[in-house]
Amino acid sequence: MSTIKVQGLVLNHINVGEADRILTLLTKESGKIKVYARGCRRQKSRMISSCEVFSVSNFVLYMGTNLYYINSCDLRESFYELRKDLLSLSYAAYFTELADTVTYENMDCKNIFLLLAKTLFYLSKQKIPIGILTCAYQIKLMSLSGYRPLLKKCANCGKDDKFTKFNIELGGVICDNCALNIETIKMNSKTLEFYSGLLFSPLSRLNTIKVDNTIYMEADRILSEFVQMHIGKKFKSMVFINTVKDLGTVK
Ligand SMILES: [Zn+2]
């Protein structure tokens, strides 16, 4: 029986029968794969923690007829703290849903795997303001998926300029000249600086990024629209986040 070794993060799962599960794993080595976890829902199963959403484990897998099956697994990180806070849990669900949407089988997902795992780590430790972490994750993920917003040259004519306008569909800043013929939204130059800071800083340095609330609000709004336009779907988990915020149960 030939086996492969992967490090994988559980993006989601469906329960099968009384005790089994099919996991969708984002792996560092083999892209996104479906894995059958036999008996993982039994209370005494050694796989139980590795088969929960968000968990990162080292897996040894073998190929069955259509799916991989787990031979053995070793839990590396469960991000247990995420489950203690409803807002963190909802953001973690959004981050994994977004990663699931932009990845596919046989794609090289190593950098997306690392970004998601690190983002869940910082989210679980609550050391970076959640809004800044979310903007950083979104812009980095879009960038890794081929949708890096154009921040330094006009997205229509390629000219360098001082930019104060953005076009969501073209995915970047628009110079004043092109803006005469293209619909744009206003963007503060500090929002651009904020985006560049997020794109080029590692997550561990996000705490050094200072942003005032008006700029953050603008950056968050434009980035959400940008993600929705280019990914082409509304995220159930984001709807839930907004409901949680509206309830005012968490700050
Ligand atoms: Zn232009």
Boltz pocket constraint, residues with backbone or C-beta under 6 A from the ligand:
constraints:
  - pocket:
      binder: B
      contacts: [[A, 154], [A, 155], [A, 156], [A, 157], [A, 158], [A, 159], [A, 174], [A, 175], [A, 176], [A, 177], [A, 178], [A, 179]]
      max_distance: 6.0
